[in-house]
Amino acid sequence: MTNPDRQNAARIVAGTLTLLSRELHEAGHPADLWTPKLWPEYIRETAARVSQGEATVLWAERSHPARGLVIYEASPEESTFFGFSCARLWGPYLMVKEQRDREIRVRKLARLAINLFQTRDDHFLTLKTSHDPASLRGFLAEGFILAEIGATLISPVPKIPGAAEDRLPNFIFLEQAKASKLASNLVAELGIFFYDGHLRHDSEVGPEAADRFWSARLAGDLAGAAQETIILWDRPKDRVAGLATARLNKQGAELSILAVTKAYQGQGLGRLILTETLRRLAGRVISLRVETASYNLPALALYQALGFKPVAPLATLHYRSSAPLKTDHN
């Protein structure tokens, strides 16, 4: 695709997504409920990636963009970890209300994505989409598999006075510089701290590879991928009790990891760490967003107790190549 073609595609994407967001708003439907992350900054960033050739837009009907499109792009973090080319799919975005018509268009978009997947020689494709039945049926009918049903929650970031550690004198929060120096020890100490996650439930990936992936993500966050890192340290025992990392963007912040070591679970420390995370983000972002599995009831209870509101049920779908994924990569 030439540069003028990419620029034109980017303008069409921006216009279509803006129109869809406006239509949902005027109809009284939260945009995030049907099309996760459909906010102005996301639309601008997506259009920019298309114009720069970092993402590819696929249309159900090129002459009528609003009747269906998806965004296809590489997934560097997963590609680096697994050692083979991985990609992500965003959408589908379509202003079609009738369920049967939606399913037909989604199936066409799914086939287009699969064709691009095969052309690029990708091996693993992930899609996080709404729980819209027509979308799910369309992707599943074309060979995608359902890996997980998740929940998205958002909290405004209020001003919280004082450090949360003041209420627990035996604990301190480590400075970012010290946390970075202890990165390898922290990853080893935390061990396996996830029991949910779409990678864990994919039979071709499995729990062990999923745990290694999240340990690698934690190491990346501690190395600087996360702009905010909270380390709760047990002073008398000189060991980590838990941590949280958040990745910031222009719209807000995403909670990347929240973990409490096994020896400290059930003591309310997750709430303490999350409260401190919100306190440190105050004045820097307007909201904090988190995703978790719909069956992770302790996590959901914690988030909602601190004012997080559920906004978008998410279905995570995978499409894989016929070749084994070889997830023993280290």
FIDOLO-299162 format. One line per field, with one value per residue (C-alpha): residue number from 1; chain; x, y, z. Coordinates in Angstrom, 3 decimals, m for minus. Layout:
% FIDOLO-299162
resi c(NUM / ...) .
chain c(A / ...) .
c1 c(X / ...) .
c2 c(Y / ...) .
c3 c(Z / ...) .
***
This chain:
% FIDOLO-299162
resi c(1 / 2 / 3 / 4 / 5 / 6 / 7 / 8 / 9 / 10 / 11 / 12 / 13 / 14 / 15 / 16 / 17 / 18 / 19 / 20 / 21 / 22 / 23 / 24 / 25 / 26 / 27 / 28 / 29 / 30 / 31 / 32 / 33 / 34 / 35 / 36 / 37 / 38 / 39 / 40 / 41 / 42 / 43 / 44 / 45 / 46 / 47 / 48 / 49 / 50 / 51 / 52 / 53 / 54 / 55 / 56 / 57 / 58 / 59 / 60 / 61 / 62 / 63 / 64 / 65 / 66 / 67 / 68 / 69 / 70 / 71 / 72 / 73 / 74 / 75 / 76 / 77 / 78 / 79 / 80 / 81 / 82 / 83 / 84 / 85 / 86 / 87 / 88 / 89 / 90 / 91 / 92 / 93 / 94 / 95 / 96 / 97 / 98 / 99 / 100 / 101 / 102 / 103 / 104 / 105 / 106 / 107 / 108 / 109 / 110 / 111 / 112 / 113 / 114 / 115 / 116 / 117 / 118 / 119 / 120 / 121 / 122 / 123 / 124 / 125 / 126 / 127 / 128 / 129 / 130 / 131 / 132 / 133 / 134 / 135 / 136 / 137 / 138 / 139 / 140 / 141 / 142 / 143 / 144 / 145 / 146 / 147 / 148 / 149 / 150 / 151 / 152 / 153 / 154 / 155 / 156 / 157 / 158 / 159 / 160 / 161 / 162 / 163 / 164 / 165 / 166 / 167 / 168 / 169 / 170 / 171 / 172 / 173 / 174 / 175 / 176 / 177 / 178 / 179 / 180 / 181 / 182 / 183 / 184 / 185 / 186 / 187 / 188 / 189 / 190 / 191 / 192 / 193 / 194 / 195 / 196 / 197 / 198 / 199 / 200 / 201 / 202 / 203 / 204 / 205 / 206 / 207 / 208 / 209 / 210 / 211 / 212 / 213 / 214 / 215 / 216 / 217 / 218 / 219 / 220 / 221 / 222 / 223 / 224 / 225 / 226 / 227 / 228 / 229 / 230 / 231 / 232 / 233 / 234 / 235 / 236 / 237 / 238 / 239 / 240 / 241 / 242 / 243 / 244 / 245 / 246 / 247 / 248 / 249 / 250 / 251 / 252 / 253 / 254 / 255 / 256 / 257 / 258 / 259 / 260 / 261 / 262 / 263 / 264 / 265 / 266 / 267 / 268 / 269 / 270 / 271 / 272 / 273 / 274 / 275 / 276 / 277 / 278 / 279 / 280 / 281 / 282 / 283 / 284 / 285 / 286 / 287 / 288 / 289 / 290 / 291 / 292 / 293 / 294 / 295 / 296 / 297 / 298 / 299 / 300 / 301 / 302 / 303 / 304 / 305 / 306 / 307 / 308 / 309 / 310 / 311 / 312 / 313 / 314 / 315 / 316 / 317 / 318 / 319 / 320 / 321 / 322 / 323 / 324 / 325 / 326 / 327 / 328 / 329 / 330) .
chain c(A / A / A / A / A / A / A / A / A / A / A / A / A / A / A / A / A / A / A / A / A / A / A / A / A / A / A / A / A / A / A / A / A / A / A / A / A / A / A / A / A / A / A / A / A / A / A / A / A / A / A / A / A / A / A / A / A / A / A / A / A / A / A / A / A / A / A / A / A / A / A / A / A / A / A / A / A / A / A / A / A / A / A / A / A / A / A / A / A / A / A / A / A / A / A / A / A / A / A / A / A / A / A / A / A / A / A / A / A / A / A / A / A / A / A / A / A / A / A / A / A / A / A / A / A / A / A / A / A / A / A / A / A / A / A / A / A / A / A / A / A / A / A / A / A / A / A / A / A / A / A / A / A / A / A / A / A / A / A / A / A / A / A / A / A / A / A / A / A / A / A / A / A / A / A / A / A / A / A / A / A / A / A / A / A / A / A / A / A / A / A / A / A / A / A / A / A / A / A / A / A / A / A / A / A / A / A / A / A / A / A / A / A / A / A / A / A / A / A / A / A / A / A / A / A / A / A / A / A / A / A / A / A / A / A / A / A / A / A / A / A / A / A / A / A / A / A / A / A / A / A / A / A / A / A / A / A / A / A / A / A / A / A / A / A / A / A / A / A / A / A / A / A / A / A / A / A / A / A / A / A / A / A / A / A / A / A / A / A / A / A / A / A / A / A / A / A / A / A / A / A / A / A / A / A / A / A / A / A / A / A / A / A / A / A / A / A / A / A / A / A / A / A / A / A / A / A / A / A / A) .
c1 c(0.000 / 1.396 / 1.693 / m1.309 / m3.346 / m2.396 / m3.251 / m6.633 / m7.287 / m6.374 / m8.866 / m11.612 / m10.850 / m10.919 / m14.172 / m15.861 / m14.886 / m15.868 / m19.244 / m19.770 / m18.869 / m21.247 / m24.082 / m23.686 / m23.606 / m26.694 / m28.550 / m27.707 / m25.271 / m21.809 / m19.285 / m17.046 / m19.805 / m19.844 / m16.489 / m13.836 / m11.452 / m13.500 / m12.519 / m11.114 / m7.465 / m7.697 / m9.266 / m6.459 / m3.740 / m5.306 / m5.555 / m1.927 / m0.761 / m2.671 / m1.171 / 2.341 / 1.849 / 2.028 / m1.543 / m3.713 / m7.407 / m9.718 / m13.201 / m16.237 / m17.227 / m14.590 / m17.247 / m19.202 / m16.621 / m19.249 / m20.621 / m17.659 / m13.914 / m11.198 / m7.646 / m4.805 / m1.342 / 1.714 / 1.975 / 5.653 / 5.460 / 3.958 / 6.191 / 9.321 / 8.313 / 7.052 / 9.723 / 7.294 / 5.205 / 2.063 / m0.601 / m3.618 / m6.986 / m9.091 / m12.821 / m15.061 / m16.422 / m19.691 / m22.890 / m25.247 / m27.989 / m29.665 / m27.959 / m27.962 / m26.504 / m23.852 / m22.849 / m22.492 / m20.230 / m18.187 / m17.618 / m16.310 / m13.999 / m12.782 / m11.947 / m10.067 / m8.086 / m7.254 / m6.057 / m3.764 / m2.631 / m1.571 / 0.045 / 2.138 / 3.032 / 1.834 / 1.293 / m0.941 / m3.709 / m5.512 / m8.768 / m10.460 / m13.978 / m17.395 / m19.813 / m22.079 / m23.494 / m23.337 / m19.624 / m18.838 / m20.772 / m19.087 / m15.525 / m16.149 / m17.728 / m14.502 / m12.202 / m11.390 / m11.547 / m12.940 / m10.130 / m11.679 / m14.552 / m13.217 / m14.379 / m13.148 / m13.417 / m12.519 / m12.016 / m11.487 / m8.219 / m9.116 / m6.716 / m5.957 / m4.082 / m1.091 / 0.749 / m1.165 / 1.817 / 1.280 / m1.399 / 0.983 / 4.303 / 6.031 / 5.726 / 7.284 / 6.992 / 10.305 / 11.559 / 11.469 / 15.270 / 15.665 / 12.826 / 14.604 / 17.786 / 15.840 / 13.906 / 15.200 / 14.704 / 11.188 / 10.174 / 11.537 / 9.915 / 6.487 / 6.530 / 3.200 / 0.733 / m1.896 / m4.627 / m6.563 / m5.570 / m6.502 / m3.126 / m3.497 / m6.741 / m5.559 / m4.681 / m1.816 / m0.268 / m1.140 / m0.472 / 3.306 / 3.891 / 1.314 / 3.126 / 6.443 / 4.822 / 3.520 / 6.859 / 8.469 / 5.867 / 6.652 / 10.363 / 9.590 / 7.471 / 10.243 / 12.742 / 10.728 / 7.732 / 5.515 / 5.635 / 4.492 / 5.693 / 4.542 / 6.571 / 5.292 / 8.206 / 8.110 / 10.818 / 11.293 / 11.531 / 13.310 / 11.213 / 8.618 / 4.958 / 3.351 / 3.442 / 1.496 / 2.582 / 0.695 / 1.292 / 0.262 / m1.170 / m2.748 / m6.239 / m5.439 / m3.567 / m3.825 / m3.168 / m0.652 / m0.006 / m1.339 / 0.147 / 0.561 / 3.004 / 1.453 / 2.654 / 0.891 / m2.399 / m5.637 / m4.311 / m5.796 / m2.468 / m3.870 / m6.229 / m3.330 / m1.192 / m4.034 / m4.911 / m1.311 / m1.321 / m4.350 / m2.723 / 0.452 / m1.448 / m3.501 / m2.870 / m1.163 / m4.108 / m7.869 / m8.675 / m7.242 / m8.451 / m8.120 / m9.025 / m9.557 / m11.300 / m15.039 / m14.621 / m11.878 / m14.344 / m11.779 / m10.235 / m13.628 / m14.671 / m11.476 / m11.771 / m15.421 / m14.815 / m12.362 / m14.824 / m14.041 / m17.088 / m17.587 / m17.870 / m17.238 / m17.462 / m14.748 / m14.407 / m10.834 / m10.551 / m7.538 / m6.713 / m3.694 / m1.695 / m1.820 / 1.835 / 2.588 / 3.194 / 6.306 / 5.518 / 8.538 / 10.396 / 12.311) .
c2 c(0.000 / 3.410 / 6.305 / 8.193 / 4.993 / 4.642 / 8.274 / 7.835 / 4.618 / 6.375 / 9.183 / 6.661 / 4.729 / 7.884 / 9.047 / 5.652 / 5.081 / 8.625 / 8.171 / 4.835 / 6.294 / 9.220 / 6.940 / 4.738 / 7.779 / 9.349 / 6.052 / 5.982 / 3.060 / 3.311 / 3.040 / 0.847 / m1.738 / m2.725 / m1.573 / m1.624 / 1.350 / 3.379 / 6.789 / 9.833 / 9.240 / 5.581 / 6.598 / 9.080 / 6.592 / 3.842 / 6.124 / 7.151 / 3.517 / 2.857 / 5.930 / 4.848 / 1.295 / m0.209 / m1.502 / m2.743 / m2.004 / m4.640 / m3.712 / m5.912 / m3.475 / m0.999 / 1.330 / 1.345 / 1.406 / 1.767 / m1.653 / m3.354 / m3.093 / m4.609 / m3.460 / m5.979 / m5.361 / m7.153 / m8.025 / m7.461 / m8.511 / m11.913 / m12.363 / m11.703 / m14.145 / m17.035 / m16.733 / m16.692 / m13.991 / m13.048 / m10.473 / m8.722 / m7.924 / m4.937 / m4.681 / m5.517 / m2.015 / m1.943 / 0.096 / m2.741 / m3.519 / m6.650 / m9.675 / m11.906 / m9.129 / m8.438 / m12.095 / m12.256 / m9.202 / m10.417 / m13.747 / m11.887 / m9.801 / m12.965 / m14.566 / m11.439 / m11.503 / m15.192 / m14.539 / m11.758 / m14.002 / m16.654 / m14.157 / m12.663 / m16.157 / m15.290 / m18.155 / m16.747 / m14.134 / m12.658 / m10.708 / m9.094 / m8.153 / m7.468 / m10.144 / m9.327 / m12.747 / m12.000 / m11.145 / m14.252 / m16.520 / m14.960 / m15.461 / m18.901 / m20.084 / m19.212 / m21.188 / m18.825 / m20.382 / m18.802 / m18.585 / m16.520 / m14.285 / m11.299 / m8.125 / m4.575 / m2.100 / 1.584 / 3.899 / 7.647 / 8.539 / 10.604 / 12.436 / 10.103 / 11.839 / 10.176 / 7.002 / 3.783 / 2.248 / 4.635 / 2.254 / m0.732 / 0.256 / m3.034 / m2.370 / 0.209 / 1.006 / 0.710 / 3.468 / 2.738 / 2.694 / 0.042 / m2.015 / m2.081 / m3.380 / m6.173 / m7.098 / m10.652 / m11.424 / m9.996 / m12.131 / m15.257 / m14.405 / m13.781 / m17.048 / m18.091 / m15.383 / m15.725 / m18.275 / m16.537 / m15.246 / m16.162 / m17.773 / m20.156 / m21.605 / m22.205 / m25.890 / m25.062 / m22.645 / m23.956 / m22.865 / m23.238 / m21.107 / m18.576 / m18.278 / m17.747 / m15.096 / m13.149 / m13.458 / m11.991 / m9.208 / m8.450 / m8.310 / m5.926 / m3.719 / m3.530 / m2.704 / 0.354 / m0.751 / 0.316 / 4.010 / 3.347 / 0.501 / m0.089 / m2.563 / m3.397 / m4.558 / m6.366 / m4.570 / m7.041 / m10.016 / m8.053 / m9.530 / m8.510 / m8.830 / m7.698 / m5.248 / m3.413 / m1.985 / 0.456 / 1.477 / 5.046 / 6.480 / 9.789 / 8.613 / 7.114 / 4.191 / 0.422 / m1.747 / m4.185 / m6.430 / m6.641 / m9.484 / m10.495 / m13.268 / m16.442 / m15.943 / m12.556 / m13.324 / m12.887 / m9.952 / m7.077 / m6.137 / m6.171 / m3.372 / m1.490 / m1.740 / m0.744 / 2.234 / 3.403 / 2.959 / 5.247 / 7.774 / 7.948 / 8.286 / 11.236 / 14.342 / 12.345 / 10.493 / 10.754 / 7.043 / 3.602 / 0.662 / m3.022 / m6.307 / m9.582 / m12.892 / m12.890 / m15.821 / m14.134 / m13.177 / m12.028 / m9.604 / m8.315 / m7.779 / m5.855 / m3.576 / m2.780 / m2.143 / 0.582 / 2.222 / 0.504 / 0.192 / m2.667 / m1.213 / m3.907 / m7.694 / m8.992 / m12.216 / m13.183 / m15.221 / m16.940 / m18.063 / m20.324 / m21.716 / m25.455 / m25.751 / m26.432 / m23.231 / m24.574 / m22.753 / m24.233 / m21.074 / m19.539) .
c3 c(0.000 / m0.982 / 1.442 / m0.072 / 0.220 / 3.873 / 4.569 / 2.923 / 4.860 / 8.115 / 7.418 / 6.670 / 9.856 / 11.995 / 10.439 / 10.736 / 14.367 / 15.337 / 13.659 / 15.403 / 18.801 / 18.248 / 17.167 / 20.239 / 22.505 / 20.956 / 21.292 / 24.988 / 24.740 / 26.351 / 23.534 / 25.684 / 26.094 / 22.425 / 21.134 / 23.871 / 23.914 / 21.443 / 22.820 / 20.934 / 21.804 / 20.793 / 17.464 / 16.777 / 17.723 / 15.610 / 12.576 / 13.103 / 13.119 / 9.909 / 8.232 / 9.270 / 8.033 / 11.532 / 11.314 / 8.463 / 8.114 / 6.637 / 5.371 / 4.885 / 2.110 / 0.982 / m0.479 / 2.818 / 5.657 / 8.390 / 7.497 / 9.054 / 9.642 / 11.800 / 12.543 / 12.209 / 13.667 / 15.003 / 18.707 / 19.579 / 23.236 / 22.464 / 19.394 / 21.454 / 24.155 / 22.042 / 19.374 / 16.456 / 14.809 / 16.752 / 15.911 / 17.393 / 15.893 / 17.037 / 16.445 / 14.767 / 14.260 / 12.344 / 12.353 / 11.543 / 14.050 / 12.709 / 14.239 / 11.176 / 9.007 / 11.659 / 11.751 / 7.959 / 7.915 / 10.876 / 9.129 / 6.087 / 8.271 / 9.997 / 6.630 / 5.546 / 8.792 / 8.321 / 4.768 / 6.018 / 8.887 / 6.382 / 4.009 / 6.806 / 8.050 / 11.548 / 13.983 / 16.719 / 16.509 / 19.522 / 19.511 / 22.505 / 21.524 / 22.992 / 24.106 / 21.135 / 20.115 / 16.384 / 16.606 / 18.629 / 16.278 / 13.262 / 14.484 / 15.970 / 12.705 / 10.858 / 13.147 / 16.039 / 19.505 / 22.678 / 25.240 / 28.010 / 29.077 / 30.964 / 32.638 / 32.183 / 35.048 / 35.272 / 38.237 / 38.270 / 39.972 / 43.068 / 45.348 / 48.268 / 51.123 / 52.757 / 51.878 / 52.465 / 54.259 / 57.203 / 58.465 / 58.453 / 60.066 / 59.253 / 55.526 / 53.227 / 49.529 / 47.707 / 45.436 / 41.696 / 41.386 / 44.078 / 42.633 / 39.264 / 40.866 / 42.552 / 39.418 / 38.990 / 42.691 / 42.631 / 39.666 / 41.372 / 44.714 / 43.262 / 41.340 / 39.841 / 40.777 / 38.024 / 37.768 / 35.040 / 31.629 / 28.075 / 27.337 / 30.272 / 28.904 / 25.357 / 25.049 / 22.669 / 25.174 / 28.615 / 32.203 / 32.243 / 29.143 / 30.374 / 33.712 / 31.921 / 29.736 / 32.736 / 34.527 / 31.401 / 31.397 / 35.042 / 34.241 / 31.383 / 33.603 / 36.207 / 33.455 / 32.412 / 30.345 / 33.244 / 34.139 / 37.709 / 39.936 / 43.517 / 45.592 / 49.084 / 51.252 / 54.592 / 56.584 / 59.470 / 57.102 / 54.341 / 51.531 / 48.978 / 49.977 / 46.739 / 43.879 / 41.216 / 37.874 / 35.653 / 32.060 / 31.260 / 28.064 / 27.068 / 27.963 / 31.364 / 32.839 / 32.518 / 35.553 / 34.126 / 37.137 / 40.694 / 42.738 / 46.371 / 47.297 / 48.628 / 52.207 / 52.419 / 50.737 / 52.664 / 54.731 / 52.734 / 51.160 / 47.623 / 48.648 / 50.244 / 47.097 / 44.784 / 46.993 / 46.843 / 43.068 / 42.772 / 45.121 / 43.046 / 39.782 / 41.057 / 38.964 / 36.221 / 34.644 / 34.951 / 35.181 / 35.838 / 33.762 / 34.624 / 32.978 / 34.796 / 34.240 / 34.867 / 37.281 / 39.349 / 42.068 / 44.694 / 42.208 / 41.066 / 44.686 / 45.427 / 42.414 / 43.024 / 46.738 / 45.699 / 43.314 / 40.014 / 37.774 / 35.280 / 31.774 / 29.180 / 29.259 / 26.942 / 25.006 / 24.115 / 20.930 / 19.411 / 15.901 / 15.437 / 12.571 / 11.940 / 12.981 / 16.692 / 18.636 / 20.398 / 23.620 / 25.395 / 24.343 / 27.259) .
***
